[in-house]
Amino acid sequence: MRFLIVSILFCVFFSACDFFQIQEKENNKSAIIAIVNTEKLFKKDIVDILPQNVSKADSSIIVNSYIQDWAIKQLLLDKAKKNSSLSTVNEIETLVKDYKESLLINSYKEELVQQQLDTVISKEEIESFYHSNKDNFKLNEELIKIRYLHISDKINDKDEIIDLFKSDDIFDLEELEKQELSFKFHQFNDSIWTRLDKVLLKLPFSKEKLLKKTKFIQKQDSLGLYLVAIKDVLPRNAIAPVGYIKPTIKQMILHNRKKELIKDIKKIIVKDAIQNNNFKTY
């Protein structure tokens, strides 16, 4: 065995050298550059592995490595075939056959689904699905509706900015938004639900503090002044609001449609096969 491997590697080395001679002298893609038992490696099998503008020295290293890997693979495969039981070989062939068939069938089903699946989902359908499955939509995290603003402590008109932030007047909010370039970061839309853990990464308040509704709190540190207003809170295990899980509901509806479509496709295929005498049972 050792002698055989040495012989193979010896052959590989000179085959790699011959490869470049063949490449320079002729463009014969059927030229053999390595042999292991009855298996042959041809020039056409190896030309595509070489990058463009690679030096001859680097090419030699790449080709030698490829041929050695190929030779070792062929030797191992030969040994495996000779030393495996018939039942093992048959089992592997069955697994390969099943896997190939599954790939072909799934590819065909996906193609049909892409062609036939209705992806339009109405607001009414989302609402209906949500109310029918509410208990399945419990939160795994806390959500809050929050408005916050981080500004420098040395910002001009600080008191005016605080007054604008505390106001519920839409015009005051618009006035505040006009100055957003002077803010470090902010979120003024408190009509959307936001994960508390994301907010905690931005604001130097405790979790307990942010889980309480409040019209206004503020805090100052070395980085500046933080203004916060908590409009609403949803604790962990509460039912998630429909707006927050709308993307998830859409995916679930599409998944159900896909399953039903595949069932219908199977029924049609069987029906057509029976009508055309391509499927019979005895």
Residue pairs with C-beta under 8 A, 6 or more apart in sequence:
4 75
5 75
8 36
8 71
8 75
9 68
9 71
11 34
11 35
11 71
12 34
12 64
12 67
12 68
12 71
13 64
15 33
15 34
15 41
15 67
16 33
16 60
16 63
16 64
16 67
17 60
18 33
19 33
19 43
19 46
19 63
20 56
20 59
20 60
20 63
22 28
22 31
22 33
22 43
23 43
23 47
28 43
29 42
29 43
29 44
29 47
30 42
30 43
30 44
31 42
31 43
32 40
32 41
32 42
32 43
33 41
33 42
33 43
33 46
33 67
34 40
34 41
34 67
34 70
34 71
35 41
36 70
36 71
36 74
36 75
36 78
37 74
37 78
39 74
41 67
41 70
41 71
46 63
46 66
46 67
49 62
49 63
49 66
50 59
50 62
50 63
54 62
81 89
84 92
109 262
109 265
112 261
112 265
113 258
113 261
113 262
116 261
116 265
117 254
117 257
117 258
117 261
118 257
119 254
121 250
121 253
121 254
125 253
126 242
126 246
126 249
126 250
126 253
127 242
129 249
129 252
129 253
130 137
130 242
130 245
130 249
134 239
135 239
137 239
137 240
137 245
137 248
138 237
138 238
138 239
138 240
139 234
139 235
139 236
139 237
139 238
139 239
139 240
140 236
141 195
141 196
141 197
141 236
142 195
142 196
142 197
142 207
142 211
142 233
142 234
142 235
142 236
143 193
143 194
143 195
143 196
143 233
143 234
143 240
143 241
143 244
144 193
144 194
144 196
144 199
144 210
144 211
144 230
144 231
144 232
144 233
144 234
145 190
145 191
145 192
145 193
145 194
145 230
145 231
145 232
145 233
146 187
146 190
146 194
146 199
146 210
146 228
146 229
146 230
146 231
147 165
147 187
147 188
147 189
147 190
147 228
147 229
147 231
148 186
148 187
148 199
148 202
148 203
148 226
148 227
148 228
148 229
149 161
149 165
149 176
149 183
149 186
149 188
149 226
149 227
149 228
150 183
150 184
150 185
150 186
150 202
150 203
150 223
150 224
150 225
150 226
150 227
151 158
151 161
151 182
151 183
151 184
151 224
151 225
151 227
152 184
152 224
152 225
153 220
153 224
153 225
155 161
155 182
156 182
158 225
161 176
161 179
162 218
162 227
163 172
164 172
164 173
164 175
164 176
165 176
165 216
165 227
165 229
166 215
166 216
166 227
166 229
167 173
173 188
176 188
177 188
180 186
184 223
184 224
185 202
187 194
190 229
190 231
192 243
193 234
193 241
193 243
193 244
196 207
196 210
196 211
199 210
200 207
200 210
203 210
203 219
203 226
203 228
204 219
204 221
204 226
205 217
205 219
205 226
205 228
209 217
210 228
210 230
211 233
211 235
212 230
212 233
213 230
213 231
213 232
213 233
214 228
214 229
214 230
215 229
216 227
216 228
216 229
217 227
217 228
217 229
217 230
218 225
218 226
218 227
218 228
219 225
219 226
219 228
220 226
234 240
234 241
242 249
270 279
272 278
273 279
274 280
